[in-house]
Amino acid sequence: MLVKTLDNIENGKIQRIPQEGKVTIAPKIEKELSKINWDEKDAYQIKNLVRGLTPGLRNLYNIK
């Protein structure tokens, strides 16, 4: 599929479509965001937090 797509780009068979809307800049990910609050987040939220921050930041946690 990739080879076919690259061939189509090279041969001019693919039409470019500009993105709509304005460009936005995401805020810097601070170390504080990587702390997992196990008491306030459910498993789904924790999974998505870890997925979103990996591999950039290590997740910090405290075990009592």
LUMSEBA-567840 format. One record per residue: x, y, z of N, C-alpha, C in turn. Coordinates in steps of 0.001 Angstrom, whole numbers, plus 524288, in hexadecimal, padded with zeros to 5 digits. Atoms other than C-alpha are relative to their C-alpha. Layout:
N
XYZXYZXYZ ...
//
This chain:
64
803327FB608000080000800008000080367804EE80000 7FC877FB7B7FFBE80B098096780355802A0800F17FAC2 7FD5F7FF798050D8121F806BA7F6927FC36802317FBF3 803EE7FE1E803AD8058F808DF7EED67FEDE805D0800F4 800FC7FA867FEAA80300815B07F60780480803757FE49 7FB6C7FCF4801AA810E081A827F3B4800408007B7FA11 800227FFCA805B780FB6817017E5417FBE6803EB7FE22 804287FC5F80179802EB81E8F7E46880190805AA8010D 7FE147FAB07FEE28092982A7E7EACB803E3801A37FBD0 7FBFB7FED5803E1814B2829D17E17B7FDAF8010A7FA95 8026F7FF758052A80BC28289B7D59E7FBCD804417FFD7 803CE7FBC17FFE4802F8833D57D9E67FA5C7FE3E80011 805578021C7FFF67F70A82B307DB9B7FD108012B80517 802777FED87FAFD7F45682FA57E9867FF52805E580077 8013D7FA797FF7B7EDAD83CA37EBCA80125801CD80591 7FEDB7FDD77FAE27F2C3844F07F6F87FB34802DC80212 804617FD5B7FD7D7E87A8499D800828021F802FD804AF 7FDFB7FD047FB8A7EC4B854D38098F7FCB87FF1F804E6 802C8800957FB0F7E8C785392817E07FCAA804D2800F8 803727FBAD7FEAD7DDA485BDC81CC280124801DD80580 7FF4F7FDE77FAC47DE4C864BF8287F8056880243800CA 7FB087FD837FEB77E94E86BDC82F07803B57FC2B8029F 7FBFC803167FD637F5F086637833DB7FFCD80133805D5 7FFD27FF317FA567F6528643884281805007FDA08021D 7FB40801F27FD8A802058622C84B2A7FE7D7FD8980534 8012B802C17FB24800F28582B855EC803698022380460 7FCD37FE277FBA78057A85C44863678046B7FC2480131 7FB9C803497FE78812698571F868717FE297FC1F8042C 80161803FE7FC24810E684A7387001803C28008480491 7FCE07FF4F7FB48815BD84D1987DB1800657FAD7802FF 7FF13804BA7FCF281B07842BB886DB7FB5A7FECF803A1 80470800AB7FC6D80F69844EB88FFF7FB947FCE27FD6F 80423802C5802C68062D83FA288589800D87FA178000E 7FEDE805978003A80D0383274885D87FF017FD2980520 801488028E7FB048096C82FF4893FE7FAA07FD887FFA3 804F4802D1800427FEBB825CC894D97FD638003080557 803177FFEA7FB347F4698284E89F1A7FC6E7FB397FFDF 802B180503800337EFE181A618A14A7FA96800378028F 804FE7FFAF7FD387E4AD81E8A8AA317FBCE802E67FCEE 803C77FCC3802C27DE40828198A0BD7FF237FE5F7FA53 800878019F805747DFF48214D893977FE847FA427FFB6 8014F8057C800C27D9EE814D388EAA804027FD827FC4F 7FC2A802DF8031C7E16380A668871A800508020E7FA6A 800227FDF9805557DD2880FE2879E880302805247FF97 7FD3B7FB007FFFE7E22A81D9087D35805DA7FF41800CC 7FA74801137FF017EF018182D8827C8028E7FDB47FB26 7FDE480260804C47F0FA80FD187657800F9804347FBD4 7FF677FBEB803F57EEDB81B9A86D8180437803F38017C 7FBD97FC7F7FE3D7F7C28242D875C2805577FD9F7FEC6 7FB0A802AC800FF802B881A30874CE801127FFC37FA23 7FF5A80038805B2800888186C8662D80175805557FDCD 7FF017FAC4801F7800978271986412805548021D8015E 7FAFB7FDE97FE3A80D248298786B81804A47FC977FE96 7FBC58038F8013E8151D81DD986726801BD800E87FA66 7FB75800FD7FCCF8204281DCE8636A80275804F180223 7FD997FB0E7FE92822B182C2D8662680134800A3805C2 7FF397FF547FA5F820E782C91874C27FF217FAD9802C4 8010D804877FCAF821C88221E87EF77FB9480174803A8 8044E7FEFA7FC78815B1820EB8873F801CC7FF6A8059B 7FE83800057FA828177F82418895727FB777FE0780347 80423801D17FC9A80FEB81D438A00C8022E7FF5580577 7FE97800D47FA8D8100181BF68AEAF7FCF77FB5880210 80294804707FD8780D0B80F608B5A68004C800DB805E5 800277FF0D7FA57808A3811268C3A1800637FAF980302 
//
